Amino acid sequence: MVFKRPEEVIGNHIAKHQAQRLARMVMAYDFERRMNPFAELGGFIFTFMGDGKPGTGKTTLIQMMAGLIHDYCQVAGYPFRYQNFGVDNIDSYQGKSGQNAKAFIHHVMDPSVIGFGTIDDIDQIAGKRGDRQSSAGQQEVTAVLMEAFAGANTVVRGNCTFGMFSNYPENVDDALRQRAGARFLVDGPKTREDYIDILHLLLGSHHGIPLGKHELYSSQSIKQAIAQSFSSYNRPAEPRLKEVLERVFEKFGDIDSVAALGTYLKEIQQVDERFTGRAIKNISDAVKVRSMDFDIPDEWMEVPDVFLAKDYETKKAMISELRVPITSNMVLQEINRYADSEFRYAGSSDEAAIDALVRDMERRHEAQRRFQDGRG
């Protein structure tokens, strides 16, 4: 793999921020205890879904995250294992695709290594249950991933993480998609500054075009961008979700209590029955991640004796000291982030199904017309 540096990822501020945080989180894994303090304290991202339109930078994000973990492992002297599960792992022989998926999971989850597993274009690899267009191999993969990511025997040690990436997450089985504990919205460059930065980066240095009035890469400052990005989720983006939030506001005013937040969740569930207890768990996990949303000092990753080589209890204590308090606004933002993505997926999925039915009806109508003309 060709690794990318964080500055080579333009835009995608929240996704880049979360990927950088997760790359450092996984490095807290203790090989003697075979457990990660982040997994014990809460806030470790075991599975995440990265979705965005084609060309927005999903592959670059994978290359950046893999590169960060690789470099940290080099410093610490830890074995690092990266593997991607792709369409070439889907086999025509019955049961073979499931075996390939199990081997992939076991390879990445090996407690003797730091692991990073990716499933790119998961909508093409894991089939929706009940979808007649999905092959038997795709259905096998879905079953294996569901069991591995949130099954009765799933043990999250914190030595590895799995990323599922897709341009069309609405085509992923609902239950499998909800097993993604975090959502990385990969939306690419957004601002004028982003587009200048990415053009400069991709043009390279073999040209004489002046830069002009622009401070290169200044808008890629993570802290500034993240504060703006999270605050944008004080209000949801999806129209149906906005209506739900307005109803709760009318009843409670400011949503600053557990009762008000719980009522908001129930109102969402009444609009979308797929918003189940697993969704609440994912939101709670995301909130815990936010409570762990602190800058792990660079020296912790650069000098092994400072943090990486410490014993488990010392690591846990060092991490606990940096935790930030959980606030009602933090919970509200995470509810809006998660629900926005679910409503977006459901809306896209419903529209795709309706479009397919309309095309079938139009073809049937045209066939009937030609048949009548032929008889007449």
Solvent accessible surface area in square Angstrom, and as a share of the most:
residue,aa,sasa,rsa
1,M,111,0.50
2,V,107,0.61
3,F,79,0.33
4,K,62,0.26
5,R,140,0.51
6,P,32,0.20
7,E,78,0.35
8,E,37,0.17
9,V,3,0.01
10,I,8,0.04
11,G,0,0.00
12,N,3,0.02
13,H,33,0.15
14,I,20,0.10
15,A,0,0.00
16,K,4,0.02
17,H,11,0.05
18,Q,15,0.07
19,A,0,0.00
20,Q,45,0.20
21,R,46,0.17
22,L,1,0.00
23,A,0,0.00
24,R,48,0.18
25,M,3,0.01
26,V,0,0.00
27,M,0,0.00
28,A,0,0.00
29,Y,0,0.00
30,D,13,0.07
31,F,59,0.24
32,E,171,0.77
33,R,122,0.45
34,R,105,0.38
35,M,53,0.24
36,N,0,0.00
37,P,0,0.00
38,F,1,0.00
39,A,29,0.22
40,E,92,0.41
41,L,39,0.19
42,G,15,0.15
43,G,6,0.05
44,F,21,0.09
45,I,8,0.04
46,F,20,0.08
47,T,5,0.03
48,F,1,0.01
49,M,0,0.00
50,G,0,0.00
51,D,7,0.03
52,G,10,0.10
53,K,158,0.67
54,P,85,0.53
55,G,83,0.80
56,T,23,0.13
57,G,21,0.20
58,K,17,0.07
59,T,80,0.47
60,T,36,0.21
61,L,2,0.01
62,I,9,0.05
63,Q,32,0.14
64,M,0,0.00
65,M,4,0.02
66,A,0,0.00
67,G,4,0.04
68,L,23,0.12
69,I,0,0.00
70,H,57,0.26
71,D,78,0.41
72,Y,25,0.10
73,C,3,0.02
74,Q,128,0.57
75,V,65,0.37
76,A,23,0.18
77,G,65,0.62
78,Y,42,0.16
79,P,69,0.43
80,F,48,0.20
81,R,62,0.23
82,Y,65,0.25
83,Q,55,0.24
84,N,62,0.32
85,F,1,0.00
86,G,11,0.10
87,V,88,0.50
88,D,125,0.65
89,N,40,0.20
90,I,46,0.23
91,D,47,0.24
92,S,114,0.74
93,Y,168,0.64
94,Q,173,0.77
95,G,28,0.27
96,K,84,0.36
97,S,0,0.00
98,G,8,0.08
99,Q,111,0.49
100,N,34,0.17
101,A,0,0.00
102,K,113,0.48
103,A,62,0.48
104,F,1,0.01
105,I,7,0.04
106,H,126,0.56
107,H,78,0.35
108,V,0,0.00
109,M,45,0.20
110,D,39,0.20
111,P,33,0.21
112,S,50,0.33
113,V,9,0.05
114,I,0,0.00
115,G,0,0.00
116,F,0,0.00
117,G,0,0.00
118,T,0,0.00
119,I,0,0.00
120,D,39,0.20
121,D,46,0.24
122,I,0,0.00
123,D,26,0.14
124,Q,100,0.44
125,I,1,0.00
126,A,1,0.01
127,G,4,0.03
128,K,55,0.23
129,R,137,0.50
130,G,79,0.76
131,D,55,0.29
132,R,239,0.87
133,Q,172,0.77
134,S,22,0.14
135,S,53,0.34
136,A,71,0.55
137,G,7,0.06
138,Q,36,0.16
139,Q,50,0.22
140,E,38,0.17
141,V,0,0.00
142,T,1,0.00
143,A,63,0.49
144,V,20,0.11
145,L,0,0.00
146,M,24,0.11
147,E,87,0.39
148,A,17,0.13
149,F,9,0.04
150,A,33,0.25
151,G,21,0.20
152,A,105,0.82
153,N,127,0.65
154,T,37,0.21
155,V,80,0.46
156,V,54,0.31
157,R,84,0.31
158,G,1,0.01
159,N,2,0.01
160,C,2,0.01
161,T,0,0.00
162,F,0,0.00
163,G,0,0.00
164,M,0,0.00
165,F,2,0.01
166,S,0,0.00
167,N,40,0.21
168,Y,109,0.42
169,P,7,0.04
170,E,23,0.10
171,N,66,0.34
172,V,0,0.00
173,D,9,0.05
174,D,42,0.22
175,A,22,0.17
176,L,0,0.00
177,R,2,0.01
178,Q,13,0.06
179,R,38,0.14
180,A,0,0.00
181,G,17,0.17
182,A,8,0.06
183,R,18,0.07
184,F,0,0.00
185,L,61,0.30
186,V,0,0.00
187,D,51,0.27
188,G,1,0.01
189,P,25,0.16
190,K,134,0.57
191,T,66,0.38
192,R,154,0.56
193,E,60,0.27
194,D,1,0.00
195,Y,125,0.47
196,I,43,0.22
197,D,0,0.00
198,I,47,0.24
199,L,106,0.53
200,H,63,0.28
201,L,52,0.26
202,L,135,0.67
203,L,86,0.43
204,G,33,0.32
205,S,95,0.61
206,H,184,0.82
207,H,68,0.31
208,G,77,0.74
209,I,114,0.58
210,P,114,0.72
211,L,83,0.41
212,G,56,0.54
213,K,199,0.84
214,H,30,0.13
215,E,129,0.58
216,L,51,0.25
217,Y,62,0.23
218,S,48,0.31
219,S,33,0.22
220,Q,15,0.07
221,S,50,0.33
222,I,40,0.20
223,K,146,0.62
224,Q,111,0.49
225,A,8,0.06
226,I,13,0.07
227,A,67,0.52
228,Q,113,0.50
229,S,26,0.16
230,F,16,0.06
231,S,53,0.34
232,S,72,0.47
233,Y,39,0.15
234,N,49,0.25
235,R,137,0.50
236,P,3,0.02
237,A,73,0.57
238,E,43,0.19
239,P,92,0.58
240,R,108,0.40
241,L,0,0.00
242,K,91,0.39
243,E,99,0.44
244,V,1,0.01
245,L,2,0.01
246,E,102,0.46
247,R,110,0.40
248,V,2,0.01
249,F,49,0.20
250,E,150,0.67
251,K,149,0.63
252,F,77,0.32
253,G,35,0.34
254,D,107,0.55
255,I,10,0.05
256,D,95,0.49
257,S,49,0.31
258,V,132,0.76
259,A,67,0.52
260,A,1,0.00
261,L,15,0.07
262,G,34,0.33
263,T,31,0.18
264,Y,0,0.00
265,L,28,0.14
266,K,107,0.45
267,E,41,0.18
268,I,0,0.00
269,Q,59,0.26
270,Q,120,0.53
271,V,52,0.30
272,D,11,0.06
273,E,143,0.64
274,R,71,0.26
275,F,6,0.02
276,T,66,0.38
277,G,56,0.54
278,R,75,0.27
279,A,0,0.00
280,I,60,0.31
281,K,119,0.51
282,N,8,0.04
283,I,5,0.03
284,S,47,0.30
285,D,38,0.19
286,A,18,0.14
287,V,8,0.04
288,K,85,0.36
289,V,20,0.11
290,R,31,0.11
291,S,9,0.06
292,M,2,0.01
293,D,36,0.19
294,F,19,0.08
295,D,71,0.37
296,I,8,0.04
297,P,40,0.25
298,D,78,0.41
299,E,86,0.39
300,W,23,0.08
301,M,3,0.01
302,E,112,0.50
303,V,74,0.42
304,P,47,0.30
305,D,105,0.54
306,V,51,0.29
307,F,0,0.00
308,L,5,0.02
309,A,68,0.53
310,K,79,0.33
311,D,86,0.45
312,Y,8,0.03
313,E,94,0.42
314,T,47,0.27
315,K,3,0.01
316,K,49,0.21
317,A,52,0.41
318,M,39,0.18
319,I,0,0.00
320,S,38,0.25
321,E,144,0.65
322,L,60,0.30
323,R,109,0.40
324,V,59,0.34
325,P,109,0.68
326,I,92,0.47
327,T,70,0.41
328,S,36,0.23
329,N,73,0.37
330,M,22,0.10
331,V,31,0.18
332,L,12,0.06
333,Q,10,0.04
334,E,4,0.02
335,I,1,0.00
336,N,0,0.00
337,R,28,0.10
338,Y,12,0.04
339,A,0,0.00
340,D,6,0.03
341,S,4,0.03
342,E,5,0.02
343,F,4,0.02
344,R,76,0.28
345,Y,3,0.01
346,A,2,0.01
347,G,29,0.28
348,S,44,0.28
349,S,22,0.14
350,D,72,0.37
351,E,100,0.45
352,A,52,0.40
353,A,56,0.44
354,I,88,0.45
355,D,67,0.35
356,A,39,0.30
357,L,111,0.55
358,V,68,0.39
359,R,124,0.45
360,D,53,0.27
361,M,122,0.55
362,E,107,0.48
363,R,145,0.53
364,R,156,0.57
365,H,127,0.57
366,E,58,0.26
367,A,60,0.47
368,Q,108,0.48
369,R,114,0.42
370,R,157,0.57
371,F,120,0.50
372,Q,95,0.42
373,D,89,0.46
374,G,69,0.66
375,R,175,0.64
376,G,102,0.98
